[in-house]
Amino acid sequence: MRPSTMRAQADAAVAVAGWVFVLLVAAADSEVVLNSKEGDKVVLQPNIPVTSTDKEILWKHNNDLAMESDVSGTTGYRQFKAPVPKPTILKTCDVAGYSCVLTCDGNTTDAEPVTYEWKSGDRVLTDKTKEKVLTMENSSDMDEFSCELVNPVSRESSQAITNPLIIGE
């Protein structure tokens, strides 16, 4: 779904699917961040009138040119992936079974910025890191764990796993 060329409407609004944009207007010192996941419709509209033929509008992601619009039309240069993947939980426990490290794993390369959330059942835990350290003291009242990957446009949850420190597991 990579658009190569699109026409700008008379009011300079452009609808594009599957892009995450930072709108930069050179003539005005303004920046607007729009977050959207692939497949969503996004309307890009400058906050100043576009009337002169010597003006152009550049949409950038970091320092890379994403789209360019001028009197001849709008050209797309790249496509961005925003949705986070469905995470899995990896566990590493010490031999004695006194502690474990759970890792919320998923390839987030094209989904940044990503944050992490941990849950035990329906209870949201305070940990906001990729790894959760379990000890008998801090997890004896928790039966299971799940993690979530979250970015500005999506949220995905892992399958819950049983607390590996519960006796008999």
N, C-alpha and C positions, 0 to 999 in steps of 0.2 A: 504494500500500500504506500509506496514512496511516490508522492507527486513530484513530477519534474517541472511542470510549468502550470501556473494557475492564473486566472484573470482576476484583477482587483475590481471590486464593485465600485460604483460611482461614489459611494460614501467612504471609500477606502477601507472598508471592512473586508476581511478575508476569512472564510471558514476553512479549516484544515482539520483532518482527522489524524490522530496518532502522533502528536507532537507535544513537546514540553518547551515552552518559550520564555525568554526574557525579552520584553519589548523595549527597544532603545530608540528614541527619537532624537536625532542629532541636533535638530533646531531647538529643542527644548531639553532642559536638564531634568528629564523624568525617566523613571524606570518602573515597569510594572512586571511582576512575576505571575505567570499563569501556569498552574499545574494541571495536567491532564494525563490520563493513561491512554495507551494505544487503542484506537477505535473510537474514542470520545471525540465529539465535535468541539472545536475551539474557534472563537471569533476573535481575530486580531484587529483592533481598531485604535488608531493613533488618537491621542487626546488633543491634537491640534489639527486644524484644517490642512489638507494636502491639496494645494492648488497650483503651485508653481512647478514648471517642468524641470527645474534644476534641483529639486529635492528628491531624496530617496529615503526609503525606510529599510533599516537593517534589523533583522531578528537574529540574535546571537545566543549561543549556549556557551558560557564561559567566554573564551576568546575566539571560538569557531563560528563562522558565518553559517546560520541555519537557513535563512530565507532573505530574499532581497526583493523589494517592491519599488518600482518607479513607474513612469507614465507608460512604459511599454508592457507592463504586466508584473507578475510575481513569479519568482523562481525559487524552488526549494532545493537545498543542497544536501540535506541529510535528514534522517529519521531517527527519532529517539525512542527508546523503550523505557517506559516508566514503571510498569507493574512489578511488584516484588514476586519472587518465586515462592512456592509452597515450601516452608522449611522442614527439615528433619532434625531430630534431636540425637546427637551422638553422646554416648556416656563413657567416661573413663573412671574406674573406681580403683582405690588402693587394694592391695592383696588381702589385707585384714578386713576390709569391708566397713571401715569407719568413716570414710568420706568418698564422695564422687564429684566429678565435674561434669555438668551437662553443658553441651555446646549447641546453640541454635544455629544450624548450618543451612546455607543456601547461597547460590551464586548471586551476589548483589551488585556485580560490576556495572550493569546498565541501569540499575535502579536507585542509585544514590540520590539524595541522602536517605539512609535507612536507620531506623531505630529498632530496638528490641524490647519486647515485653514478655514477661513470664507469668504463667497462671498455675494455680493449683486448684483443679476443679473450676468453679466459677469465680474464684477469688483472684483478683489481680495482685501480684506481688510487687514489691518496691524495686526489685532488680530491673535495671534498664540496660543491661550489658549483654554481650554475645554469650558469655559464659555465666553459669550459676553454680556456685560451690555448695554442695550438700554435706551436712554433717548430721550425726544423730541428734545433736542439740537443736539445730535450726530447721529440721525437717521431719521430726518424728510424728507430728500431727498432720502431715500431708500425705495423701494416698497416691496422687499422680501429679504429673507436670506436663505442661504444654508451653510452647513459645510462639510468638507472633513476630513477623517481620512487617514493619510499617514504614511507608513513605508518604509524601503528600498526596498521592493519587490512589494508593491501594493498601490493602492489609490482607495478609495470609496467615493462617494458623497451622501448626504442625498437628500430627496425631498425638494424642496424650500417651505418655508412657507411665508405667507404674513406678513408684518411688523405689529405686534400687536398694535403698537402705532398710526397707521394711523386712523384718525377719521372715524367712521362708520364700523370699523372692529370688 
